[in-house]
Amino acid sequence: MNVVLWDTRRNNAQKDFAGGMGVGMHPGTGGIRGKIIRQMYLRDYRPTPLNFAYLIAVIKQLGHTPIYSLDQPQPPTADVYIFNPALVTLDIELETIKSVRSRNPLARIFVVGQVAFALAESLAESLLEQNVTILKGEPEQLLTRWDDVMQSTDSIIDIGSVSDLNTLPNPDWSQFQYKRFRINYDFWRFPTAYIQQSRGCTFKCNYCPYIMIESKTRFRDPEAVVEEMRFGMERYGFESFKFRDPLFGLNRKKALTLAEGIRKLPRKIQFSIETRVDLMREETLRELKDAGLTAITIGIETPDEATLKRYSRVAINDDRQRDFVALCRKLGIRTVAGFMVGFPGDTRQSIWDVLNYARLVNPTYANFNIVTPYPGTEFYNEVEDQIEDHDFSKYSVYQPVMKYENLTSAEVAEMHGKCFEKFYFRARYVKQNGLLLWPQLRRFLPKSFSAVPPQSGESAGSVAKAA
């Protein structure tokens, strides 16, 4: 049986982010500085969604033939088609589904992933004539539910979650352009693969899609994760791994055991994690750094504790966040901090407060996201009557889609662009982060400059000046 996995990178979609709802890319607004920032993003070629790599392996294990189809308006003829849309690609994928059905009236068509889970009923209704099946849950469940799903005539099937993550096969990246995979803000050695030690989140932030399927955390054995890394290094030549766990380090013992295993791999690799500041002790950071940790993504969101409390985000003391970023800088670990602007009650001053706090904390990279109401979240239900634009292709976290109490959408968009400019184009930013940025900066310098690595305690700017 031939099984096509249809995918798209149109609308600059990054499907593995925002809990699987996907994000877009900085639009490059605001003149030359905005275009420079956009170029920073364009230099990445993010890996294919991890659940597709798992599905390739699952389909092979079931004895079928997987076929990956990237941005083909007329994908190959097959018995089964699987779509995994992001919000920003949903319209594109719905049109492709209709095209596939018109040419393959007997094929089974499945829609999987977080968007399918959140919009199951509306998708089933809109695709009724195409006889499409919406699979709610984790698509890797097809390993054990394939026969049930193929025999069912239901338009929506809840396939549940993988109870034991250790039973999953190693992701199969062979059909993707894996040699191109790179995430420059985390690494300087490529290609890069996605990987997970855990799934799920125990926190209750009401705007976050991570907790839609379940609000608990499941873990893989550290030994299984290390073996997957070893397999990826030997089979595909991966030099770096980005952990897609929303709460890496929630189980400190497993994190330390994993670090010990990574150190025993046949060659040194780089890896990055996403976590909360209050989950990382200094001794844990040092162990992870020694194993190859290069970058940590953290969500700071806003310094306004009232706003955090309003949306069920557990606040972290300001001093602790600044100290954490400073410690990471001292240890040589990049920090990628997420900030949010465009809450319904935001004012010009509250957005500038977010920017000023970002400049104070001064992470290696700051990403300013516009608050986006994801379907299926409590936040979406709460603000549904304040949503101005229901065109999901704009739900990229870089475009305002809501009505605001004190600002227009145009004002939010303008201030959002200025947050990026005013954060990155500062002497203090380069001075404090130059050493960590050096692997990226050297690519823009003449060879006579880039051959001179900055020493501890001096910035890349001072090296260039001396040269």
WODA-V210997 format. One record per helix or strand of 2 or more residues. SS is the DSSP state (A for helix, B for strand). FROM is the first residue (numbers start at 1). TO is the last residue. If there is no record, write none. Layout:
ss = <SS:SS>
from = <FROM:FROM>
to = <TO:TO>
This chain:
ss = <B:A:A:A:A:B:B:A:B:A:A:A:B:A:B:A:A:B:B:A:B:A:B:A:B:A:A:B:A:A:B:A:B:A:A:A:A:A:A>
from = <2:10:18:32:50:65:80:87:108:114:120:128:133:139:156:165:178:192:198:209:218:222:240:252:270:277:282:293:305:318:334:348:365:378:392:409:427:447:460>
to = <7:12:20:42:61:70:83:103:111:118:126:130:137:151:160:167:180:195:199:211:219:236:243:263:275:279:291:301:310:331:341:361:370:386:394:424:444:450:466>
